[in-house]
Amino acid sequence: MKIREYLKEHNLVTDGAMGTYFDTIETDNYLCSEEANLADPSLILRIHREYMESGAQLLRSNTFLANRNTYRKLKEKNKELYENISYPEFVASGYFLAGKAAKEGTTATKPIFAAADIGPIFEDSESEERDILSQYYEICDIFLDAGAELFVIETFPDCQYVLKMAEYIKKKKTDAFIIGQFILTPSGYSRTGFHYKTILNEAAGSGYLDGIGLNCGIGAAHMKKFLTAWIEEYELPDTVYLTALPNCGYPQIVRGRAVYSDSVSYFGEKSREISELGVRILGGCCGTTPEYISLVCQSVSLRKMPVKIVAGKSSGSRSEKRRDSSHKEKNIFREKIEAGKTVYAVELDPPFDADDAKLLEGAQKLASSRADIITIADSPLARSRADSIMMAVKVKEKTGMDVMPHLSCRDKNRIGMRSSLLGGYVNAIRNFLLVTGDPVAKEEQEYTKSVFDFNSIRLMKFLQSMNQEVFHKDPVFFGGALNQNVTNIDTVVRRMEKKMEAGCSYFLTQPVYSREGIEKIANLKERTGAKILIGIMPLVSRRNALFIKNEMPGICVPEEMIQKYREGDSREAYEETAIRISEELIREGKEAGAGFYFMTPFNRVNLIKSILDEIE
């Protein structure tokens, strides 16, 4: 019997923990339970059988850590055993054991299903997404070659890899049954900063997963709380099943090991309550044992039950949050962009010291110009300046203008980033430019460390999640940086598309100094449909033009532009040249750009104001 057929009439109980239960049996000889798949397969079969005897009908293969990192460590530890064991054999061995146990336990009235289990691969700041993803695809291929039809992709903090794996598997085996499960902290957020509703909404609406839910990280009470809240707002498609595999509780560390308290009866009662929400696939994660699973089977009806009706649930798929139209901040910049009107943004640099007089003076001048928004840089080139968000708050307070602080990923971890976004929001900041940021200079790295918990795309996803769950009454409007001068234009397009998928609503480009530069932006607009603000950074002298051309990577200043700045001209003549060049670029860029983004050279706000005044 196939799992879809079984689920039409039955709930399904999974096994409990493999790793933590294995550790209570065998504490000294193994690096991890996956090592025993080959070194002592009888022990793994014994655990599978104990779970089946307790009532479990879905066995997850002992392959949570079956990846190249583990394989390399095991080869170093046990060269003799692994000398003739290939990587595919190592990964597949755990699935074959689960399949063997399932076949032994299946009867005419009670099928046992074996699932290929995939857990997260370790990543650090040097990891590349494409490299990690290729490893996941390799694991998927090994399981597919081994005959797997049921997959459990578990304990992931967000959908980034889960949905890509599910899509990959479905393309190769369209009838595969795939469960995606996510790990949370008791706060309701994952370690990558995403809210549980955001994660579950994306997973449920993807079309690639047959089962979605939560596992690990939290106990049964928190899991019930989060699933209840989500179910109140979301009606699951008929073809997707909800799953819940909580930890038995929260661990204490005793002699270097995680020890879980005995809470079997409590776990069984909470499992019954979770089941009544309409959760169809239940089991246990860390700390649970066959005893826990036995009580789940006793507490939960194994026949499909009517789902309790929860007030407030919407019909259809994703529910739209009710947005309170009151107390919204006026955001002229957003209104104009969304209406297709040309917008003008001007960047001002915060001070290096405590004197903000020039910044505020410049902002006051721009308030009487046609500028729509003032952007505030976030310590560009990794040189410390006054905080961009705090300066933006002050500029908005003094001028009443819309403001857009830049937010770099370099200096703050997830906790600090969330705090900054919350702080900006409560001070009426509704626009941000999210950038990865320049790294700390090599000569300073001994004393000053870059953080980079995010890159710009992951920060956008993080803020997208906050928009859905924290700022839903008045979401933040955010954009990203665009370097149109990258040689491989396809790479630029792919990155723009990823940013747009993450909620990016507009792009600010590097400075443009030629018709060719405008044409590149027009091409990017045509290929992506993006709203692009074309960068204008006036060159204020011949010396300045030569410096930008020769010492600013990523900015292209053609030779004919240099020739327009004659040697020995006065400051006034140079500024007049800058105004005329800017006017020409604006005329040529009107069709390609959603607006223009002015970078103020040497705090010459009067020059930018003159350019704005000349615009027809």
TITI-56497 format. One record per residue (C-alpha): x, y, z; residue in three letters. Coordinates in steps of 0.5 Angstrom, whole numbers, plus 500, padded with zeros to 3 digits. Example, Ala and Ser with C-alpha at 12.3 -4.5 7.8 and 13.67 -1.06 7.14 Angstrom:
residues 2
525491516ala527498514ser
end
This chain:
residues 616
500500500met503507498lys503512503ile498517500arg493511500glu494510507tyr493517509leu486518506lys483514512glu489514517his493518521asn501516521leu505516527val513516526thr519513530asp522518535gly529520536ala535516533met541520535gly539521542thr536514543tyr542511540phe547515545asp543512551thr545505548ile552506546glu556512549thr563511547asp565507541asn562512535tyr562519533leu555519531cys549514530ser550514522glu557510523glu553504526ala550503519asn556500517leu560498523ala554495527asp548495523pro544490528ser544496533leu541500528ile536495526leu534494533arg532501534ile528501528his524495531arg523497538glu520503534tyr515499530met514495536glu512501540ser507502534gly511507529ala509506522gln514511519leu521509520leu526515518arg533512516ser539513520asn542518515thr541525518phe548527518leu550522512ala553528508asn560529506arg563532512asn561526516thr564521511tyr570525511arg571525519lys569517519leu574515514lys579519518glu577515524lys576508522asn580508515lys580500515glu573500515leu572506510tyr577504505glu573500501asn566504502ile564509497ser560515499tyr554513496pro555506499glu555510506phe549514505val545509502ala547504508ser542507513gly536507508tyr537500506phe537498514leu530502515ala527499508gly529492511lys526493518ala520496514ala519490510lys520486516glu514489520gly509490514thr503486515thr497486511ala493491515thr499495518lys504498513pro511500515ile514506511phe521507510ala523514509ala530517506ala532522512asp536528510ile538533515gly542540514pro549540512ile554545516phe555552513glu560557515asp561564513ser566561507glu560557505ser557558498glu550556497glu551553490arg556548493asp552546499ile546545494leu550541490ser551536496gln544536497tyr542534490tyr548529491glu544526497ile538526493cys540522487asp543517492ile537516495phe533516489leu538510486asp537506492ala529506490gly527511495ala520514494glu518517501leu523523503phe523527510val527533509ile528535517glu530540522thr532546517phe531553519pro528556513asp525554506cys532556502gln534548501tyr528544503val524547497leu530546492lys531539494met524538493ala523541487glu529537484tyr526530487ile520531484lys523533477lys526526477lys520522481lys514525480thr510521485asp515522491ala512523497phe516529501ile515532508ile519538509gly520540517gln523546520phe526547527ile524553531leu527557538thr521558543pro521565541ser517562534gly523564530tyr528560527ser536561528arg536564521thr531569523gly525567520phe518567523his514560523tyr508563520lys513565514thr516559514ile510555514leu506559509asn512559504glu513551505ala505550504ala504554498gly510551494ser507546491gly513541492tyr512538499leu506533501asp507534508gly510540512ile511541519gly515543525leu520538528asn526539534cys528545537gly522546541ile517542546gly510539545ala507545548ala510550544his509546538met502546539lys502554540lys505555534phe501550530leu494553533thr496560531ala498558524trp492554523ile487560525glu490564519glu491558514tyr487553511glu492547508leu491545501pro487538501asp494535498thr498537504val499534510tyr501537517leu506534521thr509535528ala515532531leu517535538pro522534542asn520531549cys522537552gly528542553tyr535539555pro540540560gln548539559ile551533563val558531562arg558534555gly551531553arg544533552ala540530557val532530557tyr527530563ser522524563asp516527561ser512521557val505522560ser505530558tyr508528551phe502523550gly497528552glu500534548lys500529542ser493528543arg492535543glu496537537ile493531533ser486534534glu488541530leu488536524gly496534524val496528521arg503525522ile506525529leu512523532gly518525536gly524528536cys530529540cys530526547gly524521545thr524514545thr520508544pro516509550glu514516548tyr512513541ile508508545ser504513548leu503517542val500511539cys495510545gln493517546ser492519538val487516534ser490512528leu484513524arg483520520lys479524525met475531523pro479537524val476542529lys474548526ile478554528val475561528ala478566523gly481561518lys480563511ser478559505ser482557500gly490557500ser494563503arg490567508ser491575507glu492578513lys487584515arg491590514arg489596519asp489602515ser490607521ser496609523his500608517lys506613516glu506617510lys511615505asn511619498ile517615496phe513609496arg507612493glu510615487lys514609485ile508604485glu504609481ala510609476gly512616477lys519619477thr523619484val529623486tyr533620491ala539624494val544621498glu548624504leu553622508asp553621516pro559625520pro565621522phe565625528asp559628533ala558634529asp551633524asp551641522ala553640515lys548634514leu542637517leu544643513glu544639507gly537636508ala534642510gln536645503lys533638500leu527639503ala525645499ser527642492ser524636488arg528631492ala523625494asp527622499ile534622503ile538616503thr543616509ile549611508ala552606513asp559607514ser561605507pro568602505leu568600513ala569607516arg566608522ser560614521arg554616525ala549610525asp545611519ser538609522ile539614528met541620523met535618518ala531619524val533626526lys533628519val526626518lys524629525glu528636522lys525636515thr519632515gly522628509met522621507asp528618509val532611507met538609511pro542604508his543597512leu550594512ser550586513cys558587516arg557590523asp551587526lys549580528asn542577527arg540580534ile543587533gly540587526met533585528arg534590534ser536596529ser530594524leu525595530leu528601533gly528604526gly521602525tyr518605532val521611530asn517612523ala522609518ile519605513arg524605507asn531602507phe536600503leu539593504leu547592502val552586504thr557592505gly564593504asp569588508pro573591514val580592511ala585587511lys590591515glu585592521glu582585521gln586583527glu582588531tyr576589528thr572583525lys566583520ser560579522val556578516phe551573519asp547575513phe548577505asn544582502ser539577499ile538573506arg537580510leu532582505met528575506lys529576514phe526583513leu520580508gln519575514ser519581519met514585514asn509579514gln509578522glu511584525val510590521phe504587517his500593519lys505598515asp510594512pro517597510val519598503phe526596502phe531596496gly538593494gly544596490ala545594483leu552594480asn550594472gln558594470asn559587472val561583466thr557577466asn550580465ile546574466asp549573473thr547580475val540578472val540572477arg542576483arg536581481met531576481glu533573487lys533580491lys526581488met523574490glu526576497ala521582497gly526588494cys522593491ser527597487tyr534598486phe540604486leu545603481thr552605481gln554612478pro553612470val557616466tyr555614459ser549612454arg552605454glu551605462gly544607461ile543602455glu545596460lys540599465ile535599460ala537592458asn536590466leu529593466lys527589460glu529582463arg527583470thr521588470gly525592476ala524599478lys531602478ile534608480leu539610476ile546613480gly548620478ile554622482met557629479pro564629478leu566636480val573637477ser578634473arg582631479arg576628481asn574625475ala581621474leu580619481phe574616480ile576613473lys582610476asn581608483glu574606484met573599482pro566598479gly565605476ile566606469cys568613467val569613459pro575617457glu570622453glu567624460met574626462ile576630456gln570635458lys573637464tyr579641462arg585642466glu585649470gly578650469asp575654475ser570651481arg564654478glu566652471ala567644473tyr560645477glu557647470glu560642467thr557637472ala550640471ile550639464arg553632464ile548630469ser542633465glu544629459glu544623463leu537624466ile534626459arg537619456glu535615462gly528617463lys525611460glu530606463ala529609470gly524609475ala528615478gly535617479phe539617485tyr544622487phe550621490met553628493thr560629492pro564632498phe557635501asn556639495arg548639496val548646492asn550642486leu545637487ile540642488lys542646482ser541639478ile534638481leu532645479asp534644472glu530638471ile524639466glu
end
